[in-house]
């Protein structure tokens, strides 16, 4: 390998003289010792790839000078070691690759050049739904229905695994992508091409950051950007600021890792870390297990950072052994990290690097808590849950309000379920789900839930039968240790049977509620509640009929399920009264930390991980039986409603088109703050009265066959119609929630898709107005692809979440940002104006552009192309067009 830093390459082990590494600690440069550990990973990648792509010696100097350069908008390239995908984002990626092969062939190039260079693992975890629960065979029924619904998608993915090299598919039923990555896929140190180097990863899911808890630098990117990385293109990023998050003290006995991460999420949202790295340090880190750290890193998108990094320490090394990794490789991993100064001792303050900013949390101050009712950052102490919810009931409609009239706060609706009479009220729990890799990857909280269930059953407590309870572990290892430790049967007695191995309720695949429950909620206009151990609770995400959704630890999910309501003060009110008339309080059944740790030490052992993961790629017989073609070019089926060749590359030529000024654009939608990618491109059920439903009906499908938006991301006709189709969408042009807008030329109120089609037929470009944190949430690329297909040329917002801005860039949609101190209100914008956005001939990153209104008003906004590489993508009409031209030429 030709490299200007070749002199710092040394043998690691005399027994293996061909194994080398870039010994950064031998740079003889004091700057290295002061770098945050996360920046050291970027530096190593720059040195290792110094002769490739866009990486130059100057990039290495910029990273070494991080302390000075972090504030100067300096662009650096980063080439990660791996890419991970889940099926909701993976299917459209493979669809794009198949279409790109067709496009390259049309332009006279070799279609097989469209092939992953960077190794990629695709884990199928987003397709399974909670259609069946509280039955001993729920798991098998849900998996059978998953295959029935998704057979065509799965056959397409199996074709992809055969047609493309370096693409491995982990079949459905194996677990959740981030937990599988943590327990199995992650290497910590790569051993490839004769070199050792740090493992790093980007993924098409925003919670890819979970792996940061193990010391593998990783973050979520848009599917479009991930496709370019897979094809060998480095990520172009602005050298990030790094916030040092110092942890001190010890957690209180009743506190879980869930409580810690919800506390950190609220804290860091207040600090403001969007677009920054967060790196954890301090003696408190040594008190946290890898599972605890992974829980904290998992929710990085919820506090807005790019990465949430825990450097590797001896606890990390111990976790590799615990999870059954090869012991000899683990020894080499530790030796390499010691040699390059990347093994951390959190109790040694002399190792503390310099940070952009330092904030601190005393773990002893953390109390049991939940977050909700509509955002992950809205933390509520468990002791305050009852009063907080009751305050939200009457508060103005918003993140902490439902605007229920005071005389209706105590409304009760009676209903019958399976022959018995019950009552629902505001705050009644109708969904209780132990779900998501955020928590199911953590044996301490899962065993804690199991032990609490055991004590609850022994105390005579039950869960009302109409509450939709479920347990969806992130890997088979969880079921293994829950059974071996003897707590699984007690979880089942409370209704928490295993219903599947996938994301399920956390991503909105919660399945239907009983009809009588839905009727009661609708009749009383009740604020029903979902409680889940997930990482997101945005409006309309978990279930259409749960307007309030709270994130909680697995033991608290069970506690609220038993109580049946969120309106309970656990300190003063009993969970229930058993058959003997005894009041049982939460404190009576809450397991101690010592109890949990004793069970964990006995039952969470390496043999479990080895047994589960050695057969992960072959254990699913339904997957093994799937037949798929092996042709290098995909044969599109025009009758398919799942897989369709997208129109993104229609008419693409090798010659570039000069970007033109956007003339007289109408505003399609006008939003406030925190519009999420769930609002823009929902993943859940397809409403029967929606444009997507009308399209599917016209293709001969019945509502039972609609499946979800997420499952149909391989079909642009469905996804364009599903853009802005969230039933909880709040558009300032309309006085009620719903996926509608005003078509200004006619004055009609139409579904968003129908209005966009009218504008498109008349040749009118469109823009979207938004407030702060536009595009928060999941990394879904369809939140950019969908608006692009609707004819949206630009978005004007107060601020963007990082991944969504990148996705807009990737699709050639211009992300515009108000100047500091300005917004729609200060500028007097109503959204009813027509906007002309002046695009100069010469562009530069983050330049100001002029916007003229048909009212005569003129103002400036920042064009958020942050790097020269992003401008290159814009000139090409998007990143995929750029890659096609590059491969074809």
Residue pairs with C-beta under 8 A, 6 or more apart in sequence:
1 51
1 195
2 51
3 9
3 47
3 48
3 50
3 51
4 50
4 51
4 57
5 22
5 47
5 50
5 60
8 22
8 23
8 24
8 26
8 27
8 47
9 20
9 21
9 22
9 23
9 195
10 20
10 21
10 23
10 26
11 17
11 19
11 20
12 19
12 20
12 21
12 196
12 332
12 335
12 336
12 339
13 19
13 332
13 335
18 194
19 191
19 194
19 195
19 196
20 194
20 195
20 196
21 195
21 196
21 197
21 336
21 339
21 340
22 44
22 47
22 48
22 195
22 197
22 340
23 339
23 340
24 32
24 40
24 43
24 44
24 47
24 340
24 341
25 32
25 33
25 339
25 340
25 341
27 64
29 64
31 64
31 65
31 66
31 67
32 40
32 43
32 64
32 341
33 341
33 353
34 67
34 353
34 354
35 43
35 63
35 64
35 66
35 353
35 354
36 66
36 242
36 244
36 277
36 279
36 309
36 353
36 354
36 355
37 279
37 309
37 311
37 342
37 344
37 353
38 217
38 242
38 277
38 279
38 307
38 309
38 311
39 63
39 66
39 242
39 277
40 340
40 341
40 342
41 198
41 200
41 217
41 342
42 63
42 76
42 78
42 217
43 60
43 63
43 64
44 197
44 198
44 340
45 78
45 79
45 80
45 197
45 198
45 200
46 55
46 59
46 60
46 63
46 76
46 77
46 78
47 60
48 195
48 197
49 55
49 77
49 79
49 234
50 56
50 57
50 59
50 60
52 79
53 77
53 79
53 232
53 233
53 234
54 77
54 234
54 236
54 869
55 77
55 79
55 234
59 76
59 77
62 69
62 74
62 76
62 239
63 69
63 76
63 239
66 239
66 242
67 354
69 239
70 239
70 240
70 241
70 242
70 356
71 241
72 239
73 238
73 845
73 846
73 866
74 238
74 239
75 236
75 237
75 238
75 239
75 845
75 866
75 867
75 868
75 869
76 236
76 237
76 238
76 239
77 234
77 235
77 236
77 237
77 869
78 200
78 234
78 235
78 237
79 118
79 229
79 234
79 235
80 118
80 200
80 201
80 202
80 218
80 229
80 235
81 118
81 119
81 187
81 190
81 192
81 197
81 198
81 199
81 200
81 201
82 118
82 119
82 120
82 121
82 185
82 199
82 200
82 201
83 116
83 118
83 119
83 120
83 121
83 201
83 202
83 203
83 204
83 226
83 229
83 230
84 120
84 121
84 122
84 123
84 177
84 181
84 185
84 201
84 202
84 203
84 204
84 205
84 208
85 93
85 120
85 121
85 122
85 123
85 177
85 203
85 204
85 205
85 223
85 226
86 122
86 123
86 124
86 125
86 126
86 177
86 203
86 204
86 205
86 503
87 122
87 123
87 124
87 125
87 126
87 127
87 153
87 157
87 172
88 126
88 127
88 507
88 683
88 710
88 711
88 713
88 780
89 204
89 205
89 223
89 226
89 713
89 779
89 780
89 781
90 122
90 124
90 157
90 204
91 153
91 156
91 157
91 643
91 713
91 714
92 223
92 713
92 714
92 781
92 782
92 785
93 204
93 223
93 226
93 227
93 230
94 122
94 156
94 157
94 160
94 164
94 167
94 714
95 156
95 643
95 644
95 645
95 646
95 714
96 223
96 224
96 227
96 646
96 648
96 880
97 114
97 160
97 164
97 227
98 160
98 163
98 633
98 634
98 645
99 645
99 646
99 648
99 649
100 114
100 649
100 880
100 883
100 884
100 887
101 111
101 112
101 114
101 632
101 633
101 634
102 111
102 633
102 645
102 649
103 649
103 652
103 884
103 888
104 110
104 111
104 113
104 114
104 884
104 887
104 888
105 111
105 633
107 652
107 653
107 654
107 884
107 885
107 888
108 888
109 887
109 888
109 889
110 887
111 632
111 633
112 632
113 887
114 231
114 883
114 884
114 887
115 164
115 165
115 166
115 231
116 164
116 165
116 166
116 167
116 230
116 231
117 166
117 230
117 231
117 232
118 166
118 229
118 230
118 231
118 232
119 166
119 168
120 166
120 167
120 168
120 230
121 168
121 170
121 181
121 185
122 157
122 160
122 161
122 167
122 168
122 169
122 170
123 170
123 174
123 175
123 176
123 177
123 180
123 181
124 154
124 157
124 169
124 170
124 171
124 172
124 174
124 502
125 172
125 174
125 175
125 176
125 177
125 180
125 501
125 502
125 503
126 502
126 503
126 507
126 509
126 683
126 710
126 711
127 146
127 149
127 150
127 153
127 172
127 502
127 509
127 710
127 711
128 142
128 143
128 146
128 172
128 173
128 472
128 500
128 501
128 502
128 504
128 509
129 142
129 145
129 146
129 500
129 504
129 509
129 510
129 511
129 708
130 142
130 433
130 468
130 470
130 472
130 499
130 500
130 504
130 505
130 509
130 510
130 511
131 141
131 142
131 145
131 511
131 512
132 138
132 141
132 142
132 145
132 499
132 511
133 468
133 469
133 470
133 495
133 497
133 499
133 511
134 465
134 469
134 495
134 497
135 141
135 497
136 492
136 497
138 497
138 498
138 499
139 497
139 498
139 499
139 500
142 499
142 500
143 172
143 173
143 500
143 622
144 622
146 172
146 500
147 154
147 172
147 622
149 705
149 707
149 711
150 172
150 642
150 707
150 711
151 626
152 640
152 642
152 643
153 642
153 643
153 711
153 714
154 172
154 623
154 626
155 626
155 627
155 628
156 628
156 634
156 642
156 643
156 714
157 169
158 169
158 623
158 626
158 628
159 628
159 629
159 630
159 631
159 634
160 167
160 169
161 167
161 168
161 169
162 628
162 629
162 630
163 630
163 631
163 632
163 634
166 230
168 617
169 617
170 177
170 180
170 616
170 617
171 616
171 617
171 619
171 620
171 623
172 502
172 620
172 622
172 623
173 500
173 501
173 502
173 619
173 620
173 623
174 180
174 475
174 476
174 501
174 616
174 619
174 620
175 473
175 474
175 475
175 476
175 501
175 502
175 616
176 436
176 437
176 440
176 441
176 474
176 475
176 501
176 502
176 503
177 203
177 205
177 437
178 203
178 205
178 207
178 208
178 210
178 211
178 298
178 437
178 441
178 474
179 210
179 437
179 440
179 441
179 474
179 475
180 474
180 475
180 616
181 201
181 203
181 208
181 210
181 211
182 210
182 211
182 213
182 214
182 290
182 294
182 437
182 441
183 323
183 441
183 475
183 477
183 609
183 613
184 323
184 609
184 613
184 616
186 199
186 201
186 211
186 214
186 216
187 199
187 216
187 333
188 198
188 199
188 214
188 215
188 216
188 312
188 316
188 320
188 333
189 196
189 197
189 198
189 199
189 332
189 333
189 336
189 337
190 196
190 197
190 198
190 199
191 329
191 332
196 332
196 336
198 216
198 217
198 342
199 216
200 216
200 217
200 218
201 208
201 211
201 216
201 217
201 218
202 208
202 218
202 219
202 220
202 221
202 225
202 226
202 229
202 235
203 218
203 219
203 220
203 221
203 226
203 779
204 220
204 221
204 222
204 223
204 226
204 779
204 781
205 220
205 778
205 779
206 220
206 301
206 777
206 778
206 779
206 803
207 220
207 298
207 299
207 300
207 301
207 437
207 438
207 535
208 218
208 219
208 220
209 218
209 219
209 220
209 297
209 298
209 300
209 301
209 305
209 307
209 308
210 218
210 294
210 297
210 298
210 437
210 438
210 441
211 218
211 294
211 297
212 218
212 219
212 297
212 300
212 307
212 308
212 309
212 310
213 290
213 291
213 292
213 293
213 294
213 295
213 296
213 297
213 298
213 308
213 310
214 290
214 293
214 294
214 310
214 312
214 316
214 319
215 309
215 310
215 311
215 312
215 313
215 316
217 307
217 309
218 307
219 300
219 306
219 307
220 301
220 779
220 803
221 229
221 235
221 779
221 803
221 806
222 779
222 781
222 784
222 803
222 804
222 806
222 807
222 810
223 779
223 780
223 781
223 807
224 781
224 784
224 785
224 807
224 810
224 811
224 878
224 879
224 880
225 235
225 806
225 807
225 810
225 879
227 879
227 880
227 883
228 810
228 879
228 880
228 882
228 883
229 235
231 883
231 887
233 879
233 883
236 867
236 868
236 869
236 870
237 867
238 275
238 866
238 867
240 275
240 276
240 277
240 306
241 275
241 276
241 277
241 356
241 357
242 276
242 277
242 278
242 279
242 355
242 356
243 268
243 271
243 273
243 276
243 277
243 278
243 279
243 305
243 355
243 356
243 357
243 358
243 359
244 279
244 281
244 352
244 353
244 355
244 356
244 357
244 358
244 359
245 264
245 268
245 278
245 279
245 280
245 281
245 358
245 359
245 360
245 361
246 280
246 281
246 282
246 284
246 358
246 359
246 360
246 361
247 280
247 281
247 282
247 283
247 284
247 285
247 287
247 288
247 360
247 361
247 363
248 282
248 283
248 284
248 360
248 361
248 362
248 363
249 284
249 362
249 363
249 364
249 365
250 284
250 287
250 363
250 364
251 259
251 260
251 287
251 363
251 364
251 366
252 364
252 366
252 367
253 592
253 593
254 368
254 590
255 363
255 366
255 367
255 368
256 368
256 444
256 445
256 448
256 553
256 555
257 288
257 291
257 292
257 295
257 296
257 439
257 442
257 444
257 445
257 553
258 295
258 438
258 439
258 445
258 533
258 551
258 552
258 553
258 554
258 556
259 366
259 367
259 368
259 369
259 553
260 288
260 292
260 295
260 296
260 363
260 366
261 295
261 296
261 298
261 299
261 438
262 299
262 369
262 370
262 371
262 376
262 379
262 551
263 361
263 366
263 369
263 379
264 296
264 299
264 303
264 361
265 299
265 302
265 303
265 371
265 376
265 377
265 379
266 371
266 377
266 378
266 379
267 303
267 359
267 361
268 278
268 303
268 304
268 305
268 359
269 302
269 303
269 304
269 377
271 357
271 359
272 304
273 303
273 304
273 305
274 304
274 305
274 773
274 799
274 801
274 802
275 304
275 305
275 306
275 802
276 305
276 306
276 356
277 305
277 306
277 307
277 308
277 309
278 300
278 303
278 305
278 307
278 308
278 309
279 309
279 310
279 311
279 353
279 355
280 293
280 296
280 308
280 309
280 310
281 311
281 344
281 346
281 352
281 353
282 346
282 360
283 346
283 347
284 346
284 361
284 362
284 363
285 293
285 310
285 313
285 346
286 313
286 315
286 346
286 347
287 363
288 296
288 315
289 315
289 319
289 442
289 444
290 315
290 316
290 319
291 441
291 442
291 443
291 444
292 442
292 444
293 310
294 441
294 442
295 438
295 439
295 441
295 442
296 308
296 310
297 308
297 309
297 310
298 437
298 438
298 441
298 535
299 308
299 376
299 438
299 535
300 306
300 307
300 308
301 535
301 776
301 777
301 778
301 779
301 801
301 803
302 376
302 377
302 535
302 536
303 377
304 773
304 776
304 801
304 802
306 802
310 316
311 342
311 343
311 344
312 337
312 342
312 343
312 344
313 343
313 344
313 345
313 346
314 343
314 345
317 330
317 333
317 334
320 330
320 333
321 327
321 330
321 606
322 604
322 605
322 606
322 609
323 606
323 609
324 606
324 607
324 608
324 609
324 610
324 613
334 343
337 343
344 351
345 351
367 381
367 382
367 383
368 381
368 382
368 383
368 553
368 556
369 379
369 380
369 381
369 382
370 379
370 380
370 382
370 385
370 531
370 550
370 551
370 552
370 556
371 377
371 378
371 379
371 380
371 537
371 550
371 551
372 378
372 380
372 537
372 548
372 549
372 550
372 551
373 389
373 392
373 400
373 402
373 527
373 529
373 537
373 547
373 548
373 549
373 550
374 399
374 400
374 537
374 538
374 539
374 548
374 549
375 399
375 537
375 538
375 674
376 535
376 536
376 537
376 551
378 399
378 400
380 388
380 550
382 556
382 570
383 569
383 570
383 571
385 550
385 566
385 568
385 569
386 566
386 567
386 568
386 569
389 427
389 548
389 566
389 567
390 409
390 427
390 567
391 400
392 400
392 401
392 402
392 548
393 402
393 404
393 409
393 426
393 427
393 527
394 401
394 402
394 403
394 404
394 405
394 406
394 409
395 401
395 402
395 403
396 403
397 403
399 674
402 527
402 547
402 548
404 426
404 525
404 527
408 426
408 525
409 426
410 425
410 426
411 425
411 426
411 524
411 526
412 423
412 424
412 425
412 524
413 423
413 424
413 425
413 520
413 521
413 523
413 524
413 526
414 421
414 422
414 423
414 520
415 421
415 422
415 423
415 424
415 516
415 517
415 519
415 520
416 422
416 516
417 465
417 466
417 514
417 516
417 517
418 465
418 466
420 465
422 464
422 466
424 430
424 517
424 520
424 521
424 524
424 526
424 528
425 524
425 526
425 565
425 567
426 526
426 527
426 567
427 527
427 529
427 548
427 565
427 566
427 567
428 526
428 528
428 529
428 564
428 565
429 467
429 528
429 529
429 530
429 531
429 560
429 561
429 563
429 564
429 565
429 566
430 466
430 467
430 468
430 513
430 517
430 521
430 528
430 529
430 530
430 545
430 546
431 467
431 468
431 505
431 510
431 513
431 529
431 530
431 531
431 532
431 542
431 543
431 546
432 463
432 467
432 468
432 469
432 470
432 495
432 496
432 530
432 531
432 532
432 557
432 558
432 560
432 561
433 468
433 469
433 470
433 471
433 472
433 504
433 505
433 506
433 510
433 530
433 531
433 532
433 533
433 534
433 557
434 440
434 446
434 449
434 470
434 471
434 472
434 496
434 532
434 533
434 554
434 557
434 558
435 470
435 471
435 472
435 503
435 504
435 505
435 506
435 532
435 533
435 534
436 472
436 474
436 503
436 505
436 506
436 532
436 533
436 534
436 535
437 474
437 503
438 506
438 533
438 534
438 535
439 445
439 446
439 533
439 534
439 553
439 554
440 446
440 472
440 473
440 474
440 475
440 478
440 533
440 554
441 474
441 475
443 478
443 481
443 600
443 604
444 596
444 597
444 600
445 533
445 553
445 554
445 555
446 473
446 478
446 481
446 482
446 554
447 481
447 482
447 485
447 487
447 596
447 599
447 600
447 603
448 553
448 554
448 555
448 591
448 596
449 491
449 496
449 553
449 554
449 555
449 557
449 558
450 482
450 485
450 487
450 488
450 490
450 491
451 487
451 591
451 595
451 596
451 599
452 555
452 558
452 559
452 589
452 590
452 591
453 487
453 490
453 491
453 493
453 494
453 496
453 558
454 486
454 487
454 490
455 588
455 589
455 591
456 490
456 494
456 558
456 562
456 575
456 584
456 589
457 490
457 493
457 494
459 578
459 582
459 584
459 588
459 589
460 578
460 579
460 580
460 582
460 584
461 494
461 562
461 575
461 576
461 578
461 584
461 589
462 494
462 562
462 576
463 469
463 494
463 495
463 561
463 562
463 564
464 564
465 495
466 514
466 516
466 517
467 495
467 561
467 564
468 510
468 511
468 513
468 514
469 494
469 495
469 496
469 561
470 496
470 497
470 499
470 504
470 505
470 510
471 491
471 496
471 497
471 498
471 499
472 498
472 499
472 500
472 501
472 502
472 503
472 504
472 505
472 506
473 479
473 482
473 498
473 501
474 501
475 501
475 612
476 501
476 612
477 608
477 609
477 612
479 488
479 498
480 608
480 611
480 612
481 603
481 604
481 608
482 488
482 491
484 603
484 608
485 599
485 602
485 603
491 497
494 558
494 561
494 562
495 561
496 558
502 509
503 509
504 510
505 530
505 532
505 534
505 542
506 532
506 534
506 535
506 536
507 541
507 683
507 684
507 710
507 778
508 541
508 542
508 543
508 678
508 682
508 683
508 684
508 685
508 708
508 710
509 684
509 708
509 710
510 530
510 542
510 543
512 518
513 543
513 545
517 528
517 545
518 545
520 526
521 528
521 545
522 545
527 547
527 548
528 545
528 546
528 547
528 548
529 546
529 548
529 549
529 550
529 560
529 565
529 566
530 537
530 542
530 543
530 546
530 548
530 549
530 550
531 549
531 550
531 552
531 556
531 557
531 560
531 561
531 566
532 542
532 549
532 550
532 551
532 552
532 557
533 551
533 552
533 553
533 554
533 557
534 542
534 551
535 551
536 551
536 678
536 777
536 778
537 549
537 550
537 551
538 676
538 678
538 679
538 777
539 547
539 678
539 679
539 726
539 728
540 678
540 679
540 682
540 684
540 726
540 727
540 728
541 549
541 676
541 678
541 682
541 683
541 684
542 549
543 549
543 684
544 684
544 685
544 727
548 566
550 560
550 566
552 560
555 590
555 591
559 570
559 575
559 586
560 566
560 568
562 575
562 576
563 570
563 575
563 576
568 575
570 585
570 586
570 587
571 587
573 585
574 583
574 584
574 585
575 584
575 585
575 586
575 589
576 583
576 584
577 583
577 584
578 584
618 624
629 635
636 643
636 644
636 645
637 643
640 715
641 696
641 699
641 701
641 712
641 715
641 718
642 711
642 712
642 714
642 715
643 714
643 715
644 714
644 715
644 716
644 717
646 716
646 785
647 716
647 789
648 785
648 788
648 878
648 880
648 881
649 880
649 881
649 884
652 877
652 881
652 884
652 885
654 885
654 888
654 889
656 875
656 876
656 885
657 877
658 841
659 839
659 843
659 874
659 875
660 839
661 836
661 837
661 838
661 839
662 765
662 767
662 793
662 794
662 814
662 835
662 836
662 837
662 839
663 765
663 836
664 764
664 765
664 834
664 835
664 836
664 854
665 764
665 765
665 766
665 767
665 793
665 794
665 834
665 835
665 836
665 837
666 744
666 745
666 759
666 764
666 765
666 766
666 767
666 834
666 835
667 744
667 766
667 767
667 768
667 769
667 831
667 832
667 833
667 835
668 724
668 741
668 752
668 755
668 756
668 759
668 766
668 767
668 768
668 790
668 792
669 724
669 731
669 733
669 741
669 752
669 768
669 769
670 731
670 732
670 733
670 768
670 769
670 770
670 824
670 830
670 831
671 679
671 730
671 731
671 732
671 768
671 769
671 770
671 771
671 774
672 730
672 732
672 770
672 771
673 771
673 772
673 773
673 798
674 771
674 772
674 773
674 776
675 770
675 771
675 773
675 774
675 775
675 776
676 775
676 776
676 777
676 778
677 775
677 776
677 777
677 778
677 779
677 780
677 783
677 804
678 726
678 777
678 778
679 724
679 726
679 728
679 729
680 723
680 724
680 726
680 775
680 783
680 786
680 787
681 709
681 719
681 722
681 723
681 780
681 782
681 783
681 786
682 709
682 722
682 725
682 726
683 708
683 709
683 710
683 778
683 780
684 708
684 709
684 710
685 706
685 708
685 709
686 692
686 693
686 696
686 706
686 707
686 708
686 709
686 712
686 718
686 722
687 693
687 725
687 727
688 703
688 706
690 721
690 722
690 725
690 739
690 751
691 721
691 722
691 725
691 751
691 753
691 754
692 706
692 709
692 712
692 718
692 721
692 722
692 725
693 703
693 706
694 721
695 717
695 718
695 721
696 705
696 706
696 718
709 718
709 719
709 722
709 725
712 718
712 719
712 722
713 719
713 780
713 782
716 785
716 789
719 782
719 785
719 786
719 789
720 753
720 786
720 789
720 790
721 753
722 782
722 786
723 752
723 753
723 782
723 786
723 787
723 789
723 790
724 739
724 741
724 752
724 753
724 786
724 787
724 790
725 739
725 751
725 752
725 753
726 739
727 737
727 738
727 739
728 737
729 737
729 738
729 739
729 752
730 737
731 738
731 740
731 741
732 831
733 741
733 742
733 831
734 740
734 741
734 742
734 749
739 751
739 752
740 749
740 750
740 751
740 752
741 749
741 750
741 752
741 755
742 748
742 749
742 750
742 755
743 749
743 750
743 754
743 755
743 758
743 759
744 832
745 758
745 762
745 764
746 758
748 755
750 758
752 790
753 790
756 766
756 790
756 791
756 792
759 765
759 766
759 791
760 790
760 791
764 791
765 791
765 793
766 790
766 791
766 792
766 793
767 792
767 793
767 794
767 795
767 796
767 835
767 837
768 787
768 792
768 794
768 795
768 796
769 795
769 796
769 797
769 824
769 829
769 831
770 795
770 796
770 797
770 798
771 797
771 798
771 823
771 824
772 797
772 798
772 799
773 799
773 800
773 801
774 795
774 797
774 798
774 799
774 800
774 801
774 804
775 783
775 800
775 801
775 803
775 804
775 805
775 807
775 808
776 801
776 804
777 801
779 803
779 804
779 807
780 807
781 807
781 810
781 811
783 804
783 807
784 804
784 807
784 808
784 810
784 811
784 813
785 807
785 811
787 795
787 808
787 811
787 813
788 811
788 812
788 813
792 813
793 813
793 814
793 837
794 813
794 814
794 815
794 816
794 837
795 808
795 813
795 814
795 815
795 816
796 816
796 817
796 818
796 835
796 851
796 861
797 815
797 816
797 817
797 818
798 817
798 818
798 823
799 817
800 808
800 815
800 817
800 864
805 815
805 864
808 814
808 815
809 815
809 864
809 865
809 870
809 873
809 874
809 879
810 873
810 878
810 879
810 880
811 878
812 873
812 874
812 876
812 877
812 878
812 881
814 837
814 863
814 865
814 874
815 863
815 864
815 865
816 837
816 849
816 851
816 861
816 862
816 863
816 864
817 861
817 862
817 864
818 824
818 827
818 861
818 862
819 848
819 859
819 860
819 861
819 862
822 859
824 831
827 857
827 859
828 857
829 853
833 853
833 854
833 855
833 857
834 853
834 854
835 851
835 852
835 853
836 851
836 852
836 853
836 854
837 849
837 850
837 851
838 849
838 850
838 851
838 852
839 849
840 847
840 849
843 863
843 865
843 871
843 874
844 871
845 865
845 866
845 867
845 868
845 870
845 871
846 862
846 863
846 864
846 865
846 866
847 862
847 863
848 860
848 861
848 862
848 863
849 860
849 861
849 862
849 863
850 858
850 859
850 860
851 858
851 859
851 860
851 861
852 858
865 871
865 874
872 882
873 879
873 882
876 882
876 885
